[in-house]
Amino acid sequence: MGSQASMLLRNEELEAIKKETGAGDTGFSHSQIAHLYRRFTTLDKEESGSLSREDFQRIPELAINPLGDRIISAFFPDGEDQVNFRGFIRILAHFRLIDNDVKNKDVIGFEPLNSRINKLRFAFQLYNLDKDDKISRSELLQVLHMMVGVNISDEQLGIIADRTIQEADQDGDGTISFTEFVNILEKVHIEQKMSIQFLD
């Protein structure tokens, strides 16, 4: 490959990244990994080998996204304030389109990060602000408010939140569990809605 990424990432690391980011040919290619590594190093203003929240906040697409702060938070495991390249690419893999012929698991049972269930798990975590594995009315209202700002009244947002929970809540606990979240989105093509194009 001859790129900076190939010099800094060993072949076994490249292969591991390809495997964990998608089954078969749906994982990132070597050239895509190299492109993402260059992007990572461009964002790494301190040249520390890791990115901070501030580095992400300088990305224009995240700065204007109403869920930008929630997406940025997804890059940082609990208590962490830096993310390395491997963590960076693992999160980006959730946005990689998965081939319709390659669903969920490969032959040895590995579930790629860009599988439908992992995309749904990632989306669920954007709503699950307190990380208790349930989306409460309050959390749903907070995310809806982030998304629409002042364009809809609090009363209208409350009605939307109540209807959403009423439709999704199968066990009657007034919250949305991950299973209920998956069920309500059963007919939504999350694979296309949560994908971005990566350059070759």
MODELLER restraints for C-alpha pairs under 7 A, 6 or more apart:
rsr = mdl.restraints
at = mdl.atoms
rsr.add(forms.Gaussian(group=physical.xy_distance, feature=features.Distance(at['CA:3:A'], at['CA:34:A']), mean=6.82, stdev=0.5))
rsr.add(forms.Gaussian(group=physical.xy_distance, feature=features.Distance(at['CA:5:A'], at['CA:34:A']), mean=5.02, stdev=0.5))
rsr.add(forms.Gaussian(group=physical.xy_distance, feature=features.Distance(at['CA:5:A'], at['CA:37:A']), mean=6.01, stdev=0.5))
rsr.add(forms.Gaussian(group=physical.xy_distance, feature=features.Distance(at['CA:14:A'], at['CA:30:A']), mean=6.93, stdev=0.5))
rsr.add(forms.Gaussian(group=physical.xy_distance, feature=features.Distance(at['CA:18:A'], at['CA:27:A']), mean=4.84, stdev=0.5))
rsr.add(forms.Gaussian(group=physical.xy_distance, feature=features.Distance(at['CA:18:A'], at['CA:28:A']), mean=5.18, stdev=0.5))
rsr.add(forms.Gaussian(group=physical.xy_distance, feature=features.Distance(at['CA:18:A'], at['CA:29:A']), mean=6.50, stdev=0.5))
rsr.add(forms.Gaussian(group=physical.xy_distance, feature=features.Distance(at['CA:19:A'], at['CA:27:A']), mean=6.10, stdev=0.5))
rsr.add(forms.Gaussian(group=physical.xy_distance, feature=features.Distance(at['CA:20:A'], at['CA:112:A']), mean=5.47, stdev=0.5))
rsr.add(forms.Gaussian(group=physical.xy_distance, feature=features.Distance(at['CA:20:A'], at['CA:113:A']), mean=6.37, stdev=0.5))
rsr.add(forms.Gaussian(group=physical.xy_distance, feature=features.Distance(at['CA:21:A'], at['CA:27:A']), mean=4.73, stdev=0.5))
rsr.add(forms.Gaussian(group=physical.xy_distance, feature=features.Distance(at['CA:21:A'], at['CA:28:A']), mean=6.23, stdev=0.5))
rsr.add(forms.Gaussian(group=physical.xy_distance, feature=features.Distance(at['CA:21:A'], at['CA:90:A']), mean=6.50, stdev=0.5))
rsr.add(forms.Gaussian(group=physical.xy_distance, feature=features.Distance(at['CA:21:A'], at['CA:93:A']), mean=5.19, stdev=0.5))
rsr.add(forms.Gaussian(group=physical.xy_distance, feature=features.Distance(at['CA:21:A'], at['CA:112:A']), mean=5.61, stdev=0.5))
rsr.add(forms.Gaussian(group=physical.xy_distance, feature=features.Distance(at['CA:21:A'], at['CA:113:A']), mean=5.29, stdev=0.5))
rsr.add(forms.Gaussian(group=physical.xy_distance, feature=features.Distance(at['CA:21:A'], at['CA:114:A']), mean=6.44, stdev=0.5))
rsr.add(forms.Gaussian(group=physical.xy_distance, feature=features.Distance(at['CA:22:A'], at['CA:112:A']), mean=4.51, stdev=0.5))
rsr.add(forms.Gaussian(group=physical.xy_distance, feature=features.Distance(at['CA:22:A'], at['CA:113:A']), mean=6.18, stdev=0.5))
rsr.add(forms.Gaussian(group=physical.xy_distance, feature=features.Distance(at['CA:22:A'], at['CA:114:A']), mean=5.93, stdev=0.5))
rsr.add(forms.Gaussian(group=physical.xy_distance, feature=features.Distance(at['CA:23:A'], at['CA:106:A']), mean=5.65, stdev=0.5))
rsr.add(forms.Gaussian(group=physical.xy_distance, feature=features.Distance(at['CA:23:A'], at['CA:112:A']), mean=5.72, stdev=0.5))
rsr.add(forms.Gaussian(group=physical.xy_distance, feature=features.Distance(at['CA:26:A'], at['CA:98:A']), mean=5.94, stdev=0.5))
rsr.add(forms.Gaussian(group=physical.xy_distance, feature=features.Distance(at['CA:26:A'], at['CA:99:A']), mean=6.50, stdev=0.5))
rsr.add(forms.Gaussian(group=physical.xy_distance, feature=features.Distance(at['CA:31:A'], at['CA:200:A']), mean=5.58, stdev=0.5))
rsr.add(forms.Gaussian(group=physical.xy_distance, feature=features.Distance(at['CA:32:A'], at['CA:198:A']), mean=6.62, stdev=0.5))
rsr.add(forms.Gaussian(group=physical.xy_distance, feature=features.Distance(at['CA:32:A'], at['CA:199:A']), mean=5.97, stdev=0.5))
rsr.add(forms.Gaussian(group=physical.xy_distance, feature=features.Distance(at['CA:32:A'], at['CA:200:A']), mean=5.20, stdev=0.5))
rsr.add(forms.Gaussian(group=physical.xy_distance, feature=features.Distance(at['CA:40:A'], at['CA:85:A']), mean=6.86, stdev=0.5))
rsr.add(forms.Gaussian(group=physical.xy_distance, feature=features.Distance(at['CA:43:A'], at['CA:55:A']), mean=5.92, stdev=0.5))
rsr.add(forms.Gaussian(group=physical.xy_distance, feature=features.Distance(at['CA:44:A'], at['CA:50:A']), mean=6.42, stdev=0.5))
rsr.add(forms.Gaussian(group=physical.xy_distance, feature=features.Distance(at['CA:44:A'], at['CA:51:A']), mean=5.62, stdev=0.5))
rsr.add(forms.Gaussian(group=physical.xy_distance, feature=features.Distance(at['CA:44:A'], at['CA:55:A']), mean=6.78, stdev=0.5))
rsr.add(forms.Gaussian(group=physical.xy_distance, feature=features.Distance(at['CA:49:A'], at['CA:84:A']), mean=6.21, stdev=0.5))
rsr.add(forms.Gaussian(group=physical.xy_distance, feature=features.Distance(at['CA:50:A'], at['CA:82:A']), mean=5.83, stdev=0.5))
rsr.add(forms.Gaussian(group=physical.xy_distance, feature=features.Distance(at['CA:50:A'], at['CA:83:A']), mean=5.19, stdev=0.5))
rsr.add(forms.Gaussian(group=physical.xy_distance, feature=features.Distance(at['CA:50:A'], at['CA:84:A']), mean=4.36, stdev=0.5))
rsr.add(forms.Gaussian(group=physical.xy_distance, feature=features.Distance(at['CA:50:A'], at['CA:85:A']), mean=6.68, stdev=0.5))
rsr.add(forms.Gaussian(group=physical.xy_distance, feature=features.Distance(at['CA:51:A'], at['CA:82:A']), mean=5.34, stdev=0.5))
rsr.add(forms.Gaussian(group=physical.xy_distance, feature=features.Distance(at['CA:51:A'], at['CA:83:A']), mean=5.25, stdev=0.5))
rsr.add(forms.Gaussian(group=physical.xy_distance, feature=features.Distance(at['CA:51:A'], at['CA:84:A']), mean=6.49, stdev=0.5))
rsr.add(forms.Gaussian(group=physical.xy_distance, feature=features.Distance(at['CA:52:A'], at['CA:81:A']), mean=6.05, stdev=0.5))
rsr.add(forms.Gaussian(group=physical.xy_distance, feature=features.Distance(at['CA:52:A'], at['CA:82:A']), mean=4.82, stdev=0.5))
rsr.add(forms.Gaussian(group=physical.xy_distance, feature=features.Distance(at['CA:52:A'], at['CA:83:A']), mean=6.72, stdev=0.5))
rsr.add(forms.Gaussian(group=physical.xy_distance, feature=features.Distance(at['CA:53:A'], at['CA:72:A']), mean=6.74, stdev=0.5))
rsr.add(forms.Gaussian(group=physical.xy_distance, feature=features.Distance(at['CA:56:A'], at['CA:72:A']), mean=6.58, stdev=0.5))
rsr.add(forms.Gaussian(group=physical.xy_distance, feature=features.Distance(at['CA:57:A'], at['CA:63:A']), mean=5.82, stdev=0.5))
rsr.add(forms.Gaussian(group=physical.xy_distance, feature=features.Distance(at['CA:62:A'], at['CA:68:A']), mean=4.65, stdev=0.5))
rsr.add(forms.Gaussian(group=physical.xy_distance, feature=features.Distance(at['CA:66:A'], at['CA:146:A']), mean=5.50, stdev=0.5))
rsr.add(forms.Gaussian(group=physical.xy_distance, feature=features.Distance(at['CA:66:A'], at['CA:147:A']), mean=5.12, stdev=0.5))
rsr.add(forms.Gaussian(group=physical.xy_distance, feature=features.Distance(at['CA:67:A'], at['CA:146:A']), mean=6.44, stdev=0.5))
rsr.add(forms.Gaussian(group=physical.xy_distance, feature=features.Distance(at['CA:67:A'], at['CA:147:A']), mean=6.58, stdev=0.5))
rsr.add(forms.Gaussian(group=physical.xy_distance, feature=features.Distance(at['CA:70:A'], at['CA:126:A']), mean=5.82, stdev=0.5))
rsr.add(forms.Gaussian(group=physical.xy_distance, feature=features.Distance(at['CA:71:A'], at['CA:126:A']), mean=6.99, stdev=0.5))
rsr.add(forms.Gaussian(group=physical.xy_distance, feature=features.Distance(at['CA:75:A'], at['CA:83:A']), mean=6.73, stdev=0.5))
rsr.add(forms.Gaussian(group=physical.xy_distance, feature=features.Distance(at['CA:75:A'], at['CA:87:A']), mean=6.96, stdev=0.5))
rsr.add(forms.Gaussian(group=physical.xy_distance, feature=features.Distance(at['CA:75:A'], at['CA:88:A']), mean=6.51, stdev=0.5))
rsr.add(forms.Gaussian(group=physical.xy_distance, feature=features.Distance(at['CA:75:A'], at['CA:91:A']), mean=6.27, stdev=0.5))
rsr.add(forms.Gaussian(group=physical.xy_distance, feature=features.Distance(at['CA:76:A'], at['CA:82:A']), mean=6.74, stdev=0.5))
rsr.add(forms.Gaussian(group=physical.xy_distance, feature=features.Distance(at['CA:76:A'], at['CA:83:A']), mean=6.26, stdev=0.5))
rsr.add(forms.Gaussian(group=physical.xy_distance, feature=features.Distance(at['CA:93:A'], at['CA:113:A']), mean=5.81, stdev=0.5))
rsr.add(forms.Gaussian(group=physical.xy_distance, feature=features.Distance(at['CA:93:A'], at['CA:114:A']), mean=5.57, stdev=0.5))
rsr.add(forms.Gaussian(group=physical.xy_distance, feature=features.Distance(at['CA:94:A'], at['CA:113:A']), mean=5.45, stdev=0.5))
rsr.add(forms.Gaussian(group=physical.xy_distance, feature=features.Distance(at['CA:94:A'], at['CA:114:A']), mean=4.44, stdev=0.5))
rsr.add(forms.Gaussian(group=physical.xy_distance, feature=features.Distance(at['CA:94:A'], at['CA:118:A']), mean=6.97, stdev=0.5))
rsr.add(forms.Gaussian(group=physical.xy_distance, feature=features.Distance(at['CA:94:A'], at['CA:119:A']), mean=5.50, stdev=0.5))
rsr.add(forms.Gaussian(group=physical.xy_distance, feature=features.Distance(at['CA:95:A'], at['CA:114:A']), mean=6.53, stdev=0.5))
rsr.add(forms.Gaussian(group=physical.xy_distance, feature=features.Distance(at['CA:95:A'], at['CA:194:A']), mean=5.25, stdev=0.5))
rsr.add(forms.Gaussian(group=physical.xy_distance, feature=features.Distance(at['CA:95:A'], at['CA:195:A']), mean=4.24, stdev=0.5))
rsr.add(forms.Gaussian(group=physical.xy_distance, feature=features.Distance(at['CA:95:A'], at['CA:196:A']), mean=5.74, stdev=0.5))
rsr.add(forms.Gaussian(group=physical.xy_distance, feature=features.Distance(at['CA:96:A'], at['CA:114:A']), mean=5.76, stdev=0.5))
rsr.add(forms.Gaussian(group=physical.xy_distance, feature=features.Distance(at['CA:96:A'], at['CA:195:A']), mean=5.13, stdev=0.5))
rsr.add(forms.Gaussian(group=physical.xy_distance, feature=features.Distance(at['CA:96:A'], at['CA:196:A']), mean=6.13, stdev=0.5))
rsr.add(forms.Gaussian(group=physical.xy_distance, feature=features.Distance(at['CA:97:A'], at['CA:114:A']), mean=6.90, stdev=0.5))
rsr.add(forms.Gaussian(group=physical.xy_distance, feature=features.Distance(at['CA:97:A'], at['CA:191:A']), mean=5.93, stdev=0.5))
rsr.add(forms.Gaussian(group=physical.xy_distance, feature=features.Distance(at['CA:97:A'], at['CA:192:A']), mean=6.52, stdev=0.5))
rsr.add(forms.Gaussian(group=physical.xy_distance, feature=features.Distance(at['CA:97:A'], at['CA:195:A']), mean=5.10, stdev=0.5))
rsr.add(forms.Gaussian(group=physical.xy_distance, feature=features.Distance(at['CA:98:A'], at['CA:114:A']), mean=6.25, stdev=0.5))
rsr.add(forms.Gaussian(group=physical.xy_distance, feature=features.Distance(at['CA:98:A'], at['CA:115:A']), mean=6.65, stdev=0.5))
rsr.add(forms.Gaussian(group=physical.xy_distance, feature=features.Distance(at['CA:98:A'], at['CA:191:A']), mean=6.43, stdev=0.5))
rsr.add(forms.Gaussian(group=physical.xy_distance, feature=features.Distance(at['CA:103:A'], at['CA:115:A']), mean=6.50, stdev=0.5))
rsr.add(forms.Gaussian(group=physical.xy_distance, feature=features.Distance(at['CA:104:A'], at['CA:111:A']), mean=5.65, stdev=0.5))
rsr.add(forms.Gaussian(group=physical.xy_distance, feature=features.Distance(at['CA:104:A'], at['CA:112:A']), mean=6.74, stdev=0.5))
rsr.add(forms.Gaussian(group=physical.xy_distance, feature=features.Distance(at['CA:104:A'], at['CA:115:A']), mean=4.88, stdev=0.5))
rsr.add(forms.Gaussian(group=physical.xy_distance, feature=features.Distance(at['CA:104:A'], at['CA:116:A']), mean=6.49, stdev=0.5))
rsr.add(forms.Gaussian(group=physical.xy_distance, feature=features.Distance(at['CA:105:A'], at['CA:111:A']), mean=4.53, stdev=0.5))
rsr.add(forms.Gaussian(group=physical.xy_distance, feature=features.Distance(at['CA:105:A'], at['CA:112:A']), mean=6.71, stdev=0.5))
rsr.add(forms.Gaussian(group=physical.xy_distance, feature=features.Distance(at['CA:116:A'], at['CA:190:A']), mean=6.86, stdev=0.5))
rsr.add(forms.Gaussian(group=physical.xy_distance, feature=features.Distance(at['CA:116:A'], at['CA:191:A']), mean=6.24, stdev=0.5))
rsr.add(forms.Gaussian(group=physical.xy_distance, feature=features.Distance(at['CA:120:A'], at['CA:182:A']), mean=6.73, stdev=0.5))
rsr.add(forms.Gaussian(group=physical.xy_distance, feature=features.Distance(at['CA:124:A'], at['CA:178:A']), mean=6.77, stdev=0.5))
rsr.add(forms.Gaussian(group=physical.xy_distance, feature=features.Distance(at['CA:127:A'], at['CA:135:A']), mean=6.29, stdev=0.5))
rsr.add(forms.Gaussian(group=physical.xy_distance, feature=features.Distance(at['CA:127:A'], at['CA:139:A']), mean=6.35, stdev=0.5))
rsr.add(forms.Gaussian(group=physical.xy_distance, feature=features.Distance(at['CA:127:A'], at['CA:140:A']), mean=6.36, stdev=0.5))
rsr.add(forms.Gaussian(group=physical.xy_distance, feature=features.Distance(at['CA:127:A'], at['CA:143:A']), mean=6.33, stdev=0.5))
rsr.add(forms.Gaussian(group=physical.xy_distance, feature=features.Distance(at['CA:128:A'], at['CA:134:A']), mean=6.18, stdev=0.5))
rsr.add(forms.Gaussian(group=physical.xy_distance, feature=features.Distance(at['CA:128:A'], at['CA:135:A']), mean=5.12, stdev=0.5))
rsr.add(forms.Gaussian(group=physical.xy_distance, feature=features.Distance(at['CA:128:A'], at['CA:139:A']), mean=6.62, stdev=0.5))
rsr.add(forms.Gaussian(group=physical.xy_distance, feature=features.Distance(at['CA:129:A'], at['CA:139:A']), mean=6.22, stdev=0.5))
rsr.add(forms.Gaussian(group=physical.xy_distance, feature=features.Distance(at['CA:133:A'], at['CA:177:A']), mean=6.34, stdev=0.5))
rsr.add(forms.Gaussian(group=physical.xy_distance, feature=features.Distance(at['CA:133:A'], at['CA:178:A']), mean=6.76, stdev=0.5))
rsr.add(forms.Gaussian(group=physical.xy_distance, feature=features.Distance(at['CA:134:A'], at['CA:175:A']), mean=6.03, stdev=0.5))
rsr.add(forms.Gaussian(group=physical.xy_distance, feature=features.Distance(at['CA:134:A'], at['CA:176:A']), mean=5.39, stdev=0.5))
rsr.add(forms.Gaussian(group=physical.xy_distance, feature=features.Distance(at['CA:134:A'], at['CA:177:A']), mean=4.62, stdev=0.5))
rsr.add(forms.Gaussian(group=physical.xy_distance, feature=features.Distance(at['CA:134:A'], at['CA:178:A']), mean=6.76, stdev=0.5))
rsr.add(forms.Gaussian(group=physical.xy_distance, feature=features.Distance(at['CA:135:A'], at['CA:175:A']), mean=5.46, stdev=0.5))
rsr.add(forms.Gaussian(group=physical.xy_distance, feature=features.Distance(at['CA:135:A'], at['CA:176:A']), mean=4.90, stdev=0.5))
rsr.add(forms.Gaussian(group=physical.xy_distance, feature=features.Distance(at['CA:135:A'], at['CA:177:A']), mean=6.46, stdev=0.5))
rsr.add(forms.Gaussian(group=physical.xy_distance, feature=features.Distance(at['CA:136:A'], at['CA:175:A']), mean=4.73, stdev=0.5))
rsr.add(forms.Gaussian(group=physical.xy_distance, feature=features.Distance(at['CA:136:A'], at['CA:176:A']), mean=6.62, stdev=0.5))
rsr.add(forms.Gaussian(group=physical.xy_distance, feature=features.Distance(at['CA:137:A'], at['CA:161:A']), mean=6.19, stdev=0.5))
rsr.add(forms.Gaussian(group=physical.xy_distance, feature=features.Distance(at['CA:137:A'], at['CA:175:A']), mean=6.69, stdev=0.5))
rsr.add(forms.Gaussian(group=physical.xy_distance, feature=features.Distance(at['CA:140:A'], at['CA:161:A']), mean=6.20, stdev=0.5))
rsr.add(forms.Gaussian(group=physical.xy_distance, feature=features.Distance(at['CA:141:A'], at['CA:157:A']), mean=6.60, stdev=0.5))
rsr.add(forms.Gaussian(group=physical.xy_distance, feature=features.Distance(at['CA:141:A'], at['CA:158:A']), mean=6.81, stdev=0.5))
rsr.add(forms.Gaussian(group=physical.xy_distance, feature=features.Distance(at['CA:141:A'], at['CA:161:A']), mean=6.18, stdev=0.5))
rsr.add(forms.Gaussian(group=physical.xy_distance, feature=features.Distance(at['CA:165:A'], at['CA:174:A']), mean=6.72, stdev=0.5))
rsr.add(forms.Gaussian(group=physical.xy_distance, feature=features.Distance(at['CA:165:A'], at['CA:175:A']), mean=6.40, stdev=0.5))
rsr.add(forms.Gaussian(group=physical.xy_distance, feature=features.Distance(at['CA:165:A'], at['CA:176:A']), mean=6.44, stdev=0.5))
rsr.add(forms.Gaussian(group=physical.xy_distance, feature=features.Distance(at['CA:168:A'], at['CA:176:A']), mean=6.32, stdev=0.5))
rsr.add(forms.Gaussian(group=physical.xy_distance, feature=features.Distance(at['CA:168:A'], at['CA:180:A']), mean=5.76, stdev=0.5))
rsr.add(forms.Gaussian(group=physical.xy_distance, feature=features.Distance(at['CA:168:A'], at['CA:181:A']), mean=6.76, stdev=0.5))
rsr.add(forms.Gaussian(group=physical.xy_distance, feature=features.Distance(at['CA:168:A'], at['CA:184:A']), mean=5.76, stdev=0.5))
rsr.add(forms.Gaussian(group=physical.xy_distance, feature=features.Distance(at['CA:169:A'], at['CA:175:A']), mean=6.14, stdev=0.5))
rsr.add(forms.Gaussian(group=physical.xy_distance, feature=features.Distance(at['CA:169:A'], at['CA:176:A']), mean=5.48, stdev=0.5))
rsr.add(forms.Gaussian(group=physical.xy_distance, feature=features.Distance(at['CA:169:A'], at['CA:180:A']), mean=6.37, stdev=0.5))
rsr.add(forms.Gaussian(group=physical.xy_distance, feature=features.Distance(at['CA:170:A'], at['CA:180:A']), mean=6.69, stdev=0.5))
